[in-house]
Amino acid sequence: MRKTLLLLVFMLAVFGGVASAQELPTTFCGKLSDADCGILTDSGAAMRGLHSAAFNFQLDVNLTNVPESNTTDVHFKLTGNGAYAITPEALSALMLSPSEMLQNMDKMPQILEDAIKAISADTTLILFLPPNLPGRNEPLPDKVGLSLRMVDGIGYANLDKLAGLDSTGDMPHGWVGVDLAGYLQQSMNAQAGAMSGLSGMNLDTMSALTDPDFINSYMTVTRSDDTTIDGQNAAVFNQSIDLGALFSSDTFQKMIREQLNSSSSVTGMGANNIDSVLSLYSTLFKGFVVNATQTIGLEDHFVHQINMTLDWALDFSGIASSFGDTGSTISTPPINISLNLQAGLSHFNNAPEITAPDNAVIMPLDKLFQEAMADF
């Protein structure tokens, strides 16, 4: 349970300052002209009003300097396509200010359950596996496929292809469902007493995360040459944000310290642990720079394409020192992580209907909940 509370505090602390019931999300435009900034603002409004769309994506992950590995490179690729649909009215209940959210923690289980039920999705994923996966001696298939759906708060997975890889024959076949909405509500209700203590936090002090002057110190936004997409002219914007520098800034660290201090009576975090968390921010995200390109239709203002890249050196030695482990003689080189995501959207507000699969077996929620809570 303690792990869940710490995660909740972190999520509220980092993202709590972004949502507001009265104000629209801030558009960060950097040094763009007013006209170019207007395109980004209009696009944000169009995407918030989007009810459904089809999508496709490809994610490439390349790792080097993997511990206990006899190879220099490990490459994964994940591709997917499908569609989603949402009910904006149900999701609007989540648009609370940070203080309102904390003051209504008793209502959050029902709000989140309604929000999950407001999202439908259907996707087919294919994971391409590397032949040189560390720690594996037996051969692996070149690729593994999985079909997923979510309808009315229930998540479904077609296990046929995974069951074919199970040499024991114990894995079930066909569509299996889990009541995700119900599981989330039960989990939060089980921790209701502990979460009520979070009401003492004041997340409105995280206002710097919505301050363009602060964010623009770590973000650059530029407009590239226009292109055409789906039969219309489109604007191309490049965005780069140095999250490592942002998380290490005095302003951000002060905000996190204030929030962790205000919640310490709930999480049991002392001053030393808070110092360790702040040090971890600076170490873990050092060099964490995200570069993104989005292509926006100049007629419909929808985002038609997104490309995102990240090159990051994950230093485990630095992480250990953040928690005071200075006596370790083991020095490992950073794991270099390279991510490349390409995604596209289409069929705006005209995606195929998403329905629950026939003859799906629904897993008993009580059993699933008991097994999960045993981990806390």
Residue frames relative to the residue before (quaternion, step in Angstrom):
aa qw qx qy qz dx dy dz
M 1.0000 0.0000 0.0000 0.0000 0.00 0.00 0.00
R 0.6140 0.5654 -0.3475 0.4272 3.58 1.02 -0.78
K 0.6384 0.5335 -0.3318 0.4446 3.58 1.01 -0.82
T 0.6526 0.5125 -0.3173 0.4591 3.57 0.98 -0.81
L 0.6485 0.5157 -0.3229 0.4573 3.59 0.96 -0.81
L 0.6458 0.5115 -0.3273 0.4628 3.59 0.94 -0.84
L 0.6471 0.5087 -0.3222 0.4676 3.58 0.98 -0.82
L 0.6512 0.5153 -0.3197 0.4563 3.59 0.95 -0.83
V 0.6386 0.5196 -0.3243 0.4659 3.57 0.97 -0.84
F 0.6502 0.5199 -0.3179 0.4538 3.57 0.94 -0.89
M 0.6778 0.4952 -0.3019 0.4519 3.59 0.85 -0.95
L 0.6634 0.4917 -0.3109 0.4705 3.57 0.94 -0.84
A 0.6692 0.5222 -0.3080 0.4296 3.56 0.95 -0.88
V 0.7252 0.4396 -0.2529 0.4657 3.58 0.92 -0.90
F 0.8161 0.2869 -0.1208 0.4869 3.54 0.85 -0.98
G 0.4772 0.7144 -0.4249 0.2854 3.56 1.22 -0.24
G 0.6822 0.5094 -0.3012 0.4293 3.57 1.06 -0.67
V 0.5858 0.6165 -0.3672 0.3767 3.58 1.24 -0.14
A 0.7335 0.4239 -0.2448 0.4716 3.59 0.91 -0.90
S 0.0740 0.7781 -0.6223 0.0440 3.53 -1.17 0.63
A 0.4566 -0.6959 0.4816 0.2744 3.55 -0.90 0.90
Q 0.7409 0.4299 -0.2303 0.4618 3.58 1.04 -0.71
E 0.7823 0.3178 -0.1490 0.5146 3.59 1.08 -0.64
L 0.4729 -0.6418 0.5211 0.3048 3.54 -1.18 0.62
P 0.6236 -0.5434 0.3914 0.4032 3.59 -1.15 0.53
T 0.5301 -0.6426 0.4556 0.3136 3.55 -1.08 0.76
T 0.2620 -0.7235 0.6145 0.1742 3.56 -1.10 0.76
F 0.2082 -0.7847 0.5753 0.0996 3.57 -0.65 1.13
C 0.0817 -0.8537 0.5134 -0.0311 3.52 -0.37 1.31
G 0.3666 -0.7351 0.5015 0.2716 3.59 1.20 -0.16
K 0.7553 -0.3372 0.2819 0.4862 3.56 -0.82 -1.04
L 0.2802 0.7709 -0.5221 0.2337 3.58 1.15 0.54
S 0.5640 -0.5630 0.4723 0.3767 3.54 -1.26 0.38
D 0.6633 -0.4963 0.3714 0.4192 3.57 -1.27 0.33
A 0.6449 0.5304 -0.3255 0.4437 3.59 1.00 -0.80
D 0.6800 0.4729 -0.2908 0.4790 3.58 0.93 -0.88
C 0.6291 0.5210 -0.3343 0.4701 3.57 1.04 -0.74
G 0.6139 0.5600 -0.3389 0.4412 3.56 1.09 -0.69
I 0.6148 0.5383 -0.3484 0.4593 3.59 1.09 -0.67
L 0.6615 0.4940 -0.3038 0.4756 3.59 0.94 -0.87
T 0.6506 0.5153 -0.3164 0.4594 3.59 0.97 -0.81
D 0.6664 0.4889 -0.3002 0.4762 3.58 0.93 -0.90
S 0.6343 0.5310 -0.3314 0.4538 3.57 1.04 -0.73
G 0.6272 0.5352 -0.3347 0.4561 3.57 1.02 -0.77
A 0.6579 0.5019 -0.3041 0.4720 3.56 0.99 -0.85
A 0.6515 0.5157 -0.3170 0.4572 3.59 0.99 -0.83
M 0.6798 0.4860 -0.2986 0.4610 3.59 0.93 -0.83
R 0.6304 0.5214 -0.3445 0.4605 3.59 1.07 -0.60
G 0.7050 0.4401 -0.2620 0.4905 3.57 1.15 -0.53
L 0.4665 0.6947 -0.4349 0.3326 3.59 1.28 0.06
H 0.2686 -0.7927 0.5328 0.1250 3.58 -0.76 1.06
S 0.8036 -0.0636 0.0717 0.5874 3.60 1.02 -0.69
A 0.0629 0.7782 -0.6233 0.0442 3.54 -1.28 0.43
A 0.3755 -0.6512 0.5979 0.2783 3.51 -1.37 0.28
F 0.0948 -0.8125 0.5746 0.0268 3.57 -1.10 0.62
N 0.0325 -0.7468 0.6606 0.0698 3.50 -1.39 0.28
F 0.0239 0.8110 -0.5842 0.0195 3.58 -1.11 0.54
Q 0.1032 -0.7434 0.6533 0.1001 3.50 -1.39 0.29
L 0.0809 -0.7900 0.6077 0.0024 3.55 -0.79 1.09
D 0.0963 -0.7788 0.6194 0.0237 3.56 -0.77 1.12
V 0.0561 -0.7868 0.6145 -0.0077 3.55 -0.89 1.02
N 0.0313 -0.7967 0.6033 -0.0159 3.55 -0.76 1.08
L 0.0995 -0.8010 0.5901 0.0146 3.58 -0.82 1.06
T 0.0213 -0.7682 0.6395 0.0209 3.56 -1.07 0.78
N 0.7856 0.2566 -0.2543 0.5023 3.54 -1.28 0.59
V 0.2128 0.7867 -0.5462 0.1936 3.58 0.98 0.84
P 0.4901 -0.6783 0.4529 0.3076 3.63 -0.75 0.99
E 0.8508 0.1048 -0.1122 0.5025 3.55 -1.15 0.81
S 0.5135 0.6127 -0.4333 0.4162 3.53 1.04 0.76
N 0.3229 -0.7570 0.5391 0.1789 3.55 -1.05 0.80
T 0.6615 0.4537 -0.3134 0.5084 3.55 1.21 0.44
T 0.4952 -0.6765 0.4601 0.2924 3.56 -1.14 0.53
D 0.7989 0.2013 -0.0850 0.5604 3.59 1.13 -0.60
V 0.0271 -0.7433 0.6677 0.0309 3.54 -1.14 0.78
H 0.0620 -0.8319 0.5510 -0.0239 3.55 -0.61 1.16
F 0.0890 -0.7632 0.6393 0.0300 3.55 -0.97 0.99
K 0.0424 -0.7668 0.6375 0.0614 3.55 -1.22 0.50
L 0.0677 -0.7795 0.6227 0.0087 3.55 -0.94 0.98
T 0.0406 -0.7875 0.6149 0.0089 3.56 -0.79 1.02
G 0.0296 0.8096 -0.5849 0.0387 3.53 -1.16 0.56
N 0.0149 0.7680 -0.6400 -0.0210 3.53 -1.27 0.41
G 0.2450 0.7675 -0.5648 0.1785 3.53 -1.17 0.50
A 0.4008 -0.6823 0.5492 0.2685 3.53 -1.19 -0.65
Y 0.1006 -0.7767 0.6157 0.0872 3.54 -1.27 0.34
A 0.0833 -0.7627 0.6386 0.0596 3.52 -1.31 0.40
I 0.0910 -0.7977 0.5955 0.0283 3.57 -1.03 0.77
T 0.3187 -0.6879 0.6109 0.2280 3.50 -1.35 0.36
P 0.3258 -0.7985 0.4628 0.2052 3.62 -0.05 1.23
E 0.6137 0.5729 -0.3670 0.4006 3.60 1.00 -0.72
A 0.6757 0.4802 -0.3016 0.4710 3.60 0.98 -0.81
L 0.6665 0.5005 -0.3065 0.4598 3.58 1.00 -0.75
S 0.5700 0.6226 -0.3884 0.3696 3.59 1.13 -0.55
A 0.5557 0.6136 -0.3948 0.3985 3.60 1.20 -0.43
L 0.6275 0.5392 -0.3343 0.4515 3.59 1.23 -0.42
M 0.5982 0.5906 -0.3618 0.4031 3.59 1.21 -0.35
L 0.2403 0.7544 -0.5591 0.2460 3.51 0.51 1.28
S 0.5163 -0.5765 0.5058 0.3811 3.53 -1.19 0.41
P 0.6700 -0.5048 0.3392 0.4257 3.63 -1.15 0.44
S 0.6742 0.4873 -0.3136 0.4580 3.60 0.87 -0.87
E 0.6363 0.5221 -0.3311 0.4615 3.60 1.00 -0.81
M 0.6309 0.5436 -0.3355 0.4403 3.57 1.01 -0.79
L 0.6996 0.4636 -0.2733 0.4699 3.56 0.89 -0.92
Q 0.6604 0.5095 -0.3096 0.4565 3.58 1.07 -0.66
N 0.7488 0.3402 -0.1929 0.5351 3.57 1.24 -0.36
M 0.1600 0.8258 -0.5257 0.1268 3.57 1.05 0.74
D 0.6111 0.5627 -0.3590 0.4255 3.61 1.09 -0.60
K 0.6974 0.4541 -0.2650 0.4870 3.59 1.18 -0.50
M 0.4932 0.7097 -0.4126 0.2877 3.59 1.24 -0.36
P 0.6128 0.5448 -0.3916 0.4174 3.69 0.87 -0.68
Q 0.6951 0.4562 -0.2850 0.4770 3.60 0.89 -0.89
I 0.6252 0.5390 -0.3409 0.4499 3.60 1.01 -0.78
L 0.6918 0.4685 -0.2819 0.4716 3.59 0.89 -0.92
E 0.6169 0.5312 -0.3539 0.4604 3.59 1.03 -0.69
D 0.6586 0.5007 -0.3088 0.4693 3.60 0.93 -0.87
A 0.6471 0.5271 -0.3219 0.4470 3.58 1.03 -0.80
I 0.6507 0.5022 -0.3220 0.4698 3.59 0.96 -0.83
K 0.6662 0.4975 -0.3086 0.4620 3.59 0.98 -0.80
A 0.6310 0.5462 -0.3290 0.4419 3.58 1.23 -0.40
I 0.6768 0.4558 -0.2807 0.5054 3.60 1.29 -0.09
S 0.0435 -0.7608 0.6473 0.0160 3.56 -0.93 0.97
A 0.0418 0.8029 -0.5915 0.0614 3.57 -0.99 0.79
D 0.0493 -0.7625 0.6450 0.0120 3.53 -1.23 0.63
T 0.1533 0.8081 -0.5518 0.1375 3.58 -0.58 1.09
T 0.2072 -0.7285 0.6383 0.1380 3.51 -1.27 0.56
L 0.1244 -0.8087 0.5746 0.0188 3.55 -0.70 1.14
I 0.0668 -0.7575 0.6467 0.0593 3.56 -1.19 0.64
L 0.1421 -0.7828 0.6038 0.0490 3.56 -0.71 1.14
F 0.2012 -0.7640 0.6065 0.0894 3.55 -0.74 1.15
L 0.2267 -0.8201 0.5189 0.0826 3.56 -0.54 1.24
P 0.4671 -0.6628 0.4992 0.3054 3.61 -1.08 0.66
P 0.4905 -0.6656 0.4661 0.3148 3.61 -1.03 0.65
N 0.7347 0.4154 -0.2116 0.4928 3.59 1.21 -0.44
L 0.1617 0.8202 -0.5340 0.1262 3.57 1.00 0.78
P 0.4614 -0.7053 0.4569 0.2843 3.63 -0.69 1.04
G 0.8170 0.2746 -0.2053 0.4636 3.54 -1.13 0.75
R 0.6596 0.4648 -0.3130 0.5010 3.60 1.27 0.13
N 0.1902 -0.7935 0.5721 0.0831 3.55 -0.74 1.11
E 0.6812 0.4674 -0.2917 0.4821 3.57 1.03 -0.78
P 0.5705 -0.6162 0.4114 0.3543 3.59 -1.05 0.66
L 0.2500 -0.7487 0.5985 0.1368 3.53 -1.20 0.66
P 0.5536 -0.5816 0.4549 0.3852 3.59 -1.14 0.42
D 0.6016 -0.5726 0.4132 0.3734 3.56 -1.17 0.52
K 0.8070 -0.0220 0.0499 0.5880 3.57 1.05 -0.74
V 0.1812 -0.7556 0.6226 0.0930 3.53 -1.29 0.54
G 0.1894 -0.7978 0.5652 0.0902 3.58 -0.85 0.95
L 0.0107 -0.7880 0.6153 -0.0160 3.55 -1.18 0.61
S 0.1833 -0.7670 0.6073 0.0965 3.56 -0.95 0.95
L 0.0642 -0.8039 0.5909 -0.0212 3.56 -0.85 1.05
R 0.0014 0.7694 -0.6384 -0.0233 3.54 -1.23 0.57
M 0.0708 -0.7498 0.6501 0.1003 3.51 -1.33 0.33
V 0.0885 0.7817 -0.6043 0.1261 3.55 -0.71 1.16
D 0.8584 -0.0324 -0.0113 0.5118 3.57 -0.85 1.05
G 0.7478 -0.4398 0.2150 0.4485 3.56 0.92 0.95
I 0.6455 0.4833 -0.3311 0.4899 3.60 1.24 0.01
G 0.2481 -0.7651 0.5802 0.1281 3.56 -0.89 1.02
Y 0.1327 -0.8014 0.5825 0.0309 3.54 -0.88 1.02
A 0.0442 -0.7729 0.6322 0.0310 3.55 -1.19 0.67
N 0.3031 -0.7232 0.5910 0.1895 3.56 -0.99 0.86
L 0.1942 -0.8450 0.4950 0.0575 3.57 -0.33 1.29
D 0.3374 0.7824 -0.4836 0.2003 3.61 1.22 0.06
K 0.7300 0.4333 -0.2611 0.4596 3.58 0.74 -1.02
L 0.6377 0.5046 -0.3344 0.4763 3.59 1.06 -0.64
A 0.6352 0.5346 -0.3314 0.4482 3.59 1.01 -0.78
G 0.6158 0.5636 -0.3418 0.4316 3.55 1.13 -0.62
L 0.6746 0.4749 -0.2862 0.4872 3.58 1.25 -0.41
D 0.5896 0.5885 -0.3567 0.4228 3.58 1.30 -0.25
S 0.3036 -0.7919 0.5060 0.1573 3.56 -0.35 1.26
T 0.6346 0.5440 -0.3375 0.4330 3.61 1.17 -0.48
G 0.3642 -0.7520 0.4732 0.2791 3.57 1.16 -0.53
D 0.4763 0.6998 -0.4218 0.3249 3.58 1.26 0.21
M 0.6077 0.5768 -0.3678 0.4035 3.59 1.11 -0.54
P 0.4562 -0.6918 0.4810 0.2862 3.60 -0.88 0.87
H 0.3840 -0.6947 0.5603 0.2366 3.53 -1.31 0.43
G 0.7517 0.4292 -0.2866 0.4105 3.52 -1.38 0.11
W 0.7208 -0.4347 0.3347 0.4236 3.51 -1.37 -0.25
V 0.0567 -0.7696 0.6359 -0.0057 3.55 -0.95 1.01
G 0.1454 -0.8205 0.5504 0.0518 3.58 -0.89 0.93
V 0.1438 -0.7537 0.6372 0.0730 3.53 -1.27 0.61
D 0.3939 -0.7079 0.5366 0.2363 3.58 -0.89 0.94
L 0.1834 -0.8298 0.5202 0.0845 3.57 0.15 1.30
A 0.6505 0.5207 -0.3234 0.4484 3.57 0.94 -0.85
G 0.6822 0.4813 -0.2890 0.4684 3.56 0.91 -0.90
Y 0.6329 0.5353 -0.3314 0.4506 3.56 1.03 -0.79
L 0.6575 0.5076 -0.3136 0.4601 3.56 0.94 -0.88
Q 0.6592 0.5073 -0.3203 0.4533 3.57 0.92 -0.86
Q 0.6551 0.5006 -0.3215 0.4657 3.60 0.93 -0.81
S 0.6383 0.5337 -0.3298 0.4460 3.59 0.97 -0.83
M 0.7043 0.4561 -0.2740 0.4699 3.56 0.87 -0.93
N 0.6278 0.5240 -0.3457 0.4602 3.58 1.03 -0.68
A 0.6362 0.5383 -0.3286 0.4444 3.57 1.06 -0.73
Q 0.7480 0.3421 -0.1941 0.5346 3.57 1.19 -0.52
A 0.2791 0.8136 -0.4811 0.1695 3.57 1.26 0.28
G 0.6570 0.5265 -0.3238 0.4317 3.58 0.93 -0.86
A 0.6815 0.4745 -0.2920 0.4744 3.55 0.94 -0.87
M 0.6825 0.5007 -0.3055 0.4361 3.58 0.93 -0.85
S 0.5689 0.5996 -0.3944 0.4016 3.57 1.12 -0.50
G 0.6049 0.5732 -0.3537 0.4247 3.57 1.16 -0.50
L 0.5611 0.6101 -0.3875 0.4036 3.58 1.23 -0.33
S 0.5083 0.6786 -0.4209 0.3224 3.57 1.20 -0.35
G 0.5944 0.5824 -0.3679 0.4149 3.59 1.22 -0.28
M 0.5496 0.6155 -0.4019 0.3968 3.56 1.23 -0.24
N 0.2047 -0.7570 0.6088 0.1199 3.55 -1.20 0.61
L 0.0953 -0.8528 0.5127 0.0281 3.54 0.18 1.29
D 0.4920 0.6482 -0.4492 0.3688 3.59 1.20 -0.07
T 0.5504 0.5936 -0.4070 0.4232 3.60 1.23 -0.20
M 0.5795 0.5814 -0.3770 0.4290 3.62 1.27 -0.14
S 0.2490 0.8267 -0.4801 0.1553 3.58 1.20 0.44
A 0.5427 0.6316 -0.4119 0.3700 3.61 1.13 -0.44
L 0.6159 0.5654 -0.3514 0.4212 3.60 1.14 -0.58
T 0.7139 0.3631 -0.2592 0.5398 3.59 1.25 -0.19
D 0.5201 0.6325 -0.4053 0.4064 3.58 1.30 0.20
P 0.3854 -0.7481 0.4839 0.2403 3.63 -0.41 1.15
D 0.6218 0.5510 -0.3591 0.4253 3.61 0.96 -0.73
F 0.6754 0.4725 -0.2910 0.4856 3.59 1.04 -0.78
I 0.7030 0.4701 -0.2810 0.4537 3.60 0.73 -1.05
N 0.6688 0.5207 -0.3113 0.4297 3.58 0.94 -0.83
S 0.5318 0.6045 -0.4137 0.4251 3.58 1.25 -0.14
Y 0.7664 0.3146 -0.1609 0.5365 3.57 1.20 -0.50
M 0.7101 0.3991 -0.2442 0.5262 3.59 1.30 0.04
T 0.1093 -0.7518 0.6448 0.0845 3.53 -1.13 0.70
V 0.0744 -0.7808 0.6202 0.0101 3.56 -1.03 0.88
T 0.0438 0.7910 -0.6071 0.0618 3.56 -0.82 1.03
R 0.3313 -0.7176 0.5715 0.2206 3.54 -1.26 0.45
S 0.2741 -0.7597 0.5727 0.1403 3.55 -0.91 1.03
D 0.7252 -0.3819 0.3153 0.4783 3.56 -1.31 -0.18
D 0.5155 -0.6381 0.4774 0.3150 3.55 -1.06 0.76
T 0.1551 -0.7620 0.6219 0.0925 3.53 -1.32 0.41
T 0.3977 -0.6641 0.5460 0.3205 3.58 -1.24 -0.31
I 0.0665 0.7873 -0.6094 0.0658 3.54 -1.07 0.75
D 0.8474 0.0155 -0.0596 0.5274 3.54 -0.96 0.95
G 0.7367 -0.4725 0.2335 0.4236 3.56 0.91 0.95
Q 0.7247 0.3610 -0.2575 0.5275 3.62 1.16 0.34
N 0.5724 -0.5572 0.4626 0.3846 3.54 -1.26 0.36
A 0.0862 -0.8088 0.5816 0.0097 3.55 -1.08 0.72
A 0.3522 -0.7124 0.5727 0.2011 3.53 -1.16 0.73
V 0.2105 -0.7736 0.5899 0.0961 3.55 -1.07 0.82
F 0.0583 -0.8057 0.5893 -0.0113 3.55 -0.71 1.13
N 0.2075 -0.7570 0.6105 0.1056 3.54 -1.05 0.89
Q 0.0357 -0.7967 0.6031 -0.0164 3.57 -0.88 0.99
S 0.0236 -0.7790 0.6265 -0.0107 3.54 -1.00 0.86
I 0.0028 0.8019 -0.5966 0.0313 3.57 -0.81 1.01
D 0.2851 -0.7534 0.5765 0.1372 3.54 -0.85 1.08
L 0.1636 -0.8251 0.5360 0.0719 3.57 0.08 1.31
G 0.5851 0.5815 -0.3742 0.4237 3.58 1.10 -0.57
A 0.6846 0.4601 -0.2786 0.4919 3.55 0.91 -0.91
L 0.6327 0.5339 -0.3401 0.4461 3.60 0.99 -0.79
F 0.6994 0.4734 -0.2782 0.4575 3.60 0.85 -0.98
S 0.6870 0.4675 -0.2840 0.4784 3.59 1.15 -0.50
S 0.4885 0.6860 -0.4281 0.3278 3.59 1.24 -0.21
D 0.6071 -0.5689 0.4146 0.3687 3.55 -1.17 0.61
T 0.6411 0.5436 -0.3309 0.4289 3.58 0.99 -0.83
F 0.6929 0.4694 -0.2846 0.4675 3.58 0.83 -0.98
Q 0.6711 0.4999 -0.3123 0.4497 3.59 0.88 -0.89
K 0.6156 0.5337 -0.3482 0.4637 3.58 1.07 -0.67
M 0.6480 0.5193 -0.3210 0.4553 3.59 0.96 -0.87
I 0.6733 0.4897 -0.3039 0.4631 3.58 0.87 -0.92
R 0.6304 0.5335 -0.3402 0.4497 3.59 0.98 -0.83
E 0.6530 0.5202 -0.3201 0.4479 3.59 0.93 -0.89
Q 0.6901 0.4788 -0.2925 0.4571 3.57 0.91 -0.88
L 0.6661 0.4863 -0.3121 0.4717 3.58 0.96 -0.79
N 0.6158 0.5331 -0.3472 0.4649 3.58 1.06 -0.66
S 0.6894 0.4887 -0.2892 0.4497 3.58 0.91 -0.90
S 0.7333 0.3903 -0.2341 0.5051 3.59 1.17 -0.50
S 0.3978 0.7585 -0.4600 0.2341 3.61 1.24 -0.04
S 0.6127 0.5562 -0.3620 0.4291 3.61 1.08 -0.60
V 0.6749 0.4671 -0.2885 0.4930 3.58 1.21 -0.53
T 0.7722 0.3774 -0.1914 0.4740 3.55 0.80 -1.03
G 0.4089 -0.7208 0.4714 0.3017 3.59 1.18 -0.37
M 0.4135 0.7118 -0.4738 0.3129 3.61 1.16 0.38
G 0.2394 -0.7673 0.5806 0.1294 3.54 -0.83 1.02
A 0.7418 -0.4112 0.2841 0.4471 3.55 -1.34 0.06
N 0.6503 0.5234 -0.3279 0.4424 3.60 0.95 -0.80
N 0.6597 0.4984 -0.3118 0.4682 3.58 0.98 -0.83
I 0.6310 0.5227 -0.3381 0.4630 3.58 1.01 -0.75
D 0.6371 0.5151 -0.3271 0.4709 3.59 0.96 -0.82
S 0.6460 0.5212 -0.3211 0.4560 3.58 1.02 -0.79
V 0.6395 0.5219 -0.3268 0.4603 3.58 0.99 -0.84
L 0.6708 0.4935 -0.3027 0.4636 3.59 0.91 -0.90
S 0.6407 0.5073 -0.3229 0.4774 3.57 1.03 -0.74
L 0.6257 0.5438 -0.3325 0.4496 3.56 1.08 -0.75
Y 0.5884 0.5656 -0.3640 0.4487 3.59 1.03 -0.75
S 0.7047 0.4799 -0.2727 0.4458 3.56 0.78 -1.06
T 0.7147 0.4587 -0.2578 0.4608 3.57 0.99 -0.85
L 0.6916 0.5149 -0.2887 0.4162 3.54 0.78 -1.07
F 0.7908 0.3295 -0.1593 0.4907 3.58 0.88 -0.94
K 0.3123 0.7468 -0.5272 0.2585 3.59 1.16 0.39
G 0.8262 0.1577 -0.1475 0.5203 3.57 -0.77 1.06
F 0.4599 0.6806 -0.4440 0.3579 3.59 1.28 0.24
V 0.1373 0.7926 -0.5685 0.1725 3.56 0.00 1.35
V 0.1630 -0.7912 0.5863 0.0602 3.57 -0.68 1.13
N 0.1068 -0.7750 0.6218 0.0376 3.54 -0.90 1.02
A 0.0050 0.8160 -0.5751 0.0583 3.56 -0.78 1.02
T 0.1227 -0.7547 0.6405 0.0709 3.52 -1.23 0.66
Q 0.0174 -0.7983 0.6019 0.0111 3.57 -0.84 0.91
T 0.2464 -0.7618 0.5891 0.1090 3.52 -1.04 0.93
I 0.1013 -0.8299 0.5480 -0.0269 3.55 -0.52 1.28
G 0.4245 -0.7004 0.5147 0.2535 3.56 -0.84 0.99
L 0.3841 -0.7510 0.4928 0.2137 3.58 -0.82 0.97
E 0.6474 0.4768 -0.3300 0.4946 3.59 1.27 -0.08
D 0.8011 0.2661 -0.1477 0.5154 3.62 0.79 -0.95
H 0.3450 -0.7793 0.4524 0.2626 3.61 1.33 -0.30
F 0.4532 0.6600 -0.4765 0.3632 3.60 1.19 0.35
V 0.4521 -0.6335 0.5463 0.3096 3.55 -1.25 0.47
H 0.1953 -0.8186 0.5346 0.0766 3.56 -0.50 1.22
Q 0.8053 0.0616 -0.0170 0.5894 3.59 1.06 -0.66
I 0.0571 -0.7623 0.6439 0.0326 3.52 -1.23 0.67
N 0.0400 -0.7556 0.6535 0.0209 3.56 -0.99 0.90
M 0.0198 0.8051 -0.5916 0.0391 3.59 -0.88 0.89
T 0.0572 -0.7957 0.6029 0.0101 3.57 -0.98 0.88
L 0.0143 -0.7729 0.6344 -0.0089 3.52 -1.25 0.60
D 0.0261 -0.7489 0.6621 0.0113 3.54 -1.03 0.91
W 0.0636 0.8295 -0.5341 0.1504 3.53 -0.45 1.28
A 0.2278 -0.7474 0.6107 0.1284 3.56 -0.99 0.90
L 0.1711 -0.8039 0.5663 0.0611 3.58 -0.37 1.28
D 0.1344 -0.8323 0.5376 0.0128 3.57 -0.32 1.33
F 0.2306 -0.8021 0.5388 0.1150 3.59 -0.22 1.27
S 0.5924 0.5622 -0.3759 0.4379 3.59 1.09 -0.56
G 0.6612 0.5001 -0.3000 0.4719 3.57 1.01 -0.80
I 0.6171 0.5414 -0.3447 0.4553 3.57 1.10 -0.72
A 0.6459 0.5185 -0.3260 0.4556 3.61 0.95 -0.84
S 0.6708 0.4969 -0.3090 0.4557 3.59 0.95 -0.82
S 0.5658 0.6010 -0.3821 0.4155 3.60 1.17 -0.49
F 0.7400 0.3574 -0.2051 0.5316 3.55 1.17 -0.60
G 0.6732 -0.5620 0.2812 0.3896 3.54 1.16 0.65
D 0.4954 0.6485 -0.4427 0.3714 3.61 1.21 0.18
T 0.0955 0.8322 -0.5342 0.1137 3.57 0.40 1.26
G 0.6351 0.5683 -0.3317 0.4044 3.59 1.22 -0.25
S 0.4788 0.6810 -0.4429 0.3329 3.58 1.21 -0.10
T 0.2905 -0.7653 0.5542 0.1510 3.55 -0.96 0.95
I 0.5580 0.6051 -0.3873 0.4153 3.57 1.29 -0.11
S 0.0292 -0.7929 0.6084 -0.0157 3.54 -0.74 1.06
T 0.0415 -0.8022 0.5956 -0.0102 3.55 -0.61 1.13
P 0.4833 -0.6564 0.4806 0.3234 3.59 -0.97 0.75
P 0.6077 -0.5614 0.4020 0.3924 3.59 -1.11 0.52
I 0.4114 -0.6526 0.5719 0.2790 3.53 -1.21 0.61
N 0.2544 -0.7685 0.5693 0.1436 3.56 -0.68 1.06
I 0.0951 -0.8028 0.5885 -0.0094 3.53 -0.68 1.19
S 0.0397 -0.7884 0.6137 -0.0141 3.54 -0.78 1.07
L 0.0572 -0.8003 0.5968 -0.0072 3.57 -0.75 1.11
N 0.0098 0.7701 -0.6377 0.0089 3.54 -1.09 0.75
L 0.0257 -0.8081 0.5872 -0.0383 3.57 -0.54 1.22
Q 0.0253 -0.7604 0.6490 0.0008 3.53 -0.96 0.96
A 0.0564 0.8120 -0.5742 0.0882 3.58 -0.68 1.09
G 0.0985 -0.7941 0.5983 0.0416 3.53 -1.15 0.66
L 0.1945 -0.7597 0.6114 0.1057 3.54 -1.22 0.66
S 0.0628 0.7818 -0.6177 0.0574 3.56 -1.13 0.67
H 0.7688 0.3398 -0.2611 0.4747 3.58 -1.34 -0.02
F 0.0703 0.8387 -0.5329 0.0873 3.55 0.90 0.97
N 0.8451 -0.0101 -0.0770 0.5290 3.53 -0.82 1.17
N 0.7026 0.3844 -0.2639 0.5375 3.57 1.20 0.51
A 0.2741 0.7845 -0.5119 0.2178 3.58 1.04 0.74
P 0.6193 -0.5426 0.3977 0.4049 3.61 -1.17 0.45
E 0.5657 -0.5975 0.4474 0.3504 3.57 -1.15 0.66
I 0.2419 -0.7659 0.5842 0.1166 3.56 -1.04 0.85
T 0.0047 -0.8052 0.5909 -0.0489 3.57 -0.70 1.12
A 0.5984 -0.5622 0.4324 0.3727 3.56 -1.25 0.44
P 0.5097 -0.6462 0.4605 0.3325 3.63 -1.01 0.70
D 0.5190 -0.6367 0.4753 0.3153 3.55 -1.14 0.66
N 0.8615 0.1683 -0.1172 0.4645 3.55 -1.25 0.60
A 0.3113 0.7479 -0.5297 0.2512 3.61 1.04 0.65
V 0.3424 -0.7134 0.5763 0.2040 3.56 -1.14 0.75
I 0.2301 -0.7864 0.5613 0.1166 3.59 -0.61 1.14
M 0.3911 -0.7229 0.5228 0.2261 3.57 -0.75 1.06
P 0.5262 -0.6380 0.4501 0.3369 3.63 -0.94 0.81
L 0.4409 -0.7305 0.4589 0.2479 3.56 -0.67 1.11
D 0.6351 0.5494 -0.3476 0.4172 3.61 0.93 -0.80
K 0.6623 0.4967 -0.3112 0.4667 3.59 0.94 -0.83
L 0.6548 0.5106 -0.3114 0.4620 3.55 0.94 -0.90
F 0.6632 0.5127 -0.3044 0.4524 3.58 0.94 -0.90
Q 0.6581 0.5108 -0.3148 0.4549 3.60 0.92 -0.85
E 0.6588 0.5037 -0.3173 0.4600 3.59 0.94 -0.82
A 0.6701 0.5020 -0.3015 0.4561 3.59 0.96 -0.87
M 0.6900 0.4833 -0.2907 0.4537 3.59 0.87 -0.91
A 0.5636 0.6007 -0.3903 0.4113 3.60 1.18 -0.39
D 0.6036 0.5718 -0.3509 0.4307 3.60 1.23 -0.39
F 0.6617 0.5193 -0.3117 0.4420 3.62 1.18 -0.39
